[in-house]
Amino acid sequence: MRDFAALDENNVVVNVIATDDKDIEWCEAFDPSIHKWVFSASENTAKSACIGDTYDESNEVFIRPKPYPSWVLNSDWKWVAPVSPPDDTNEKTYAWNEETGQWRQLSDDEVAGNTPIPEFLLIRENPSG
């Protein structure tokens, strides 16, 4: 299976298609209205395209949309908060609060989905699952 990303004139991904044994020329014939087609290597997260990503042609990576104005792009092409998350993320779940510039521990009700989480927060998933 091969994945291809359709880019607009600003290198923003507008579509992603999966094909069996096809190439860029096939994609161009499939939809000639697309500004540019590029291969999306799905085994590498930094090179796997999602709609809304921006393709960095010089580094051949897809960059996810910036989640918050304060976040910066790291050397792995991932957005990171200006403040590192707490060390106990294996036991607790945190959310980013852009207004305060800090991580906030979620309550048990928020984690369980019983209490709405304010829109300005981004959930940082607990890696232990």
ZIBELRA-V573064 format. One record per helix or strand. SS is the DSSP state (H for helix, E for strand). FROM is the first residue (numbers start at 0). TO is the last residue. If there is no record, write none. Layout:
# ZIBELRA-V573064
ss=SS from=FROM to=TO
ss=SS from=FROM to=TO
This chain:
# ZIBELRA-V573064
ss=E from=1 to=6
ss=E from=11 to=18
ss=H from=23 to=29
ss=E from=35 to=39
ss=H from=44 to=46
ss=E from=53 to=55
ss=E from=60 to=62
ss=E from=71 to=72
ss=E from=78 to=79
ss=E from=93 to=96
ss=E from=101 to=104
ss=H from=107 to=111
ss=E from=120 to=123
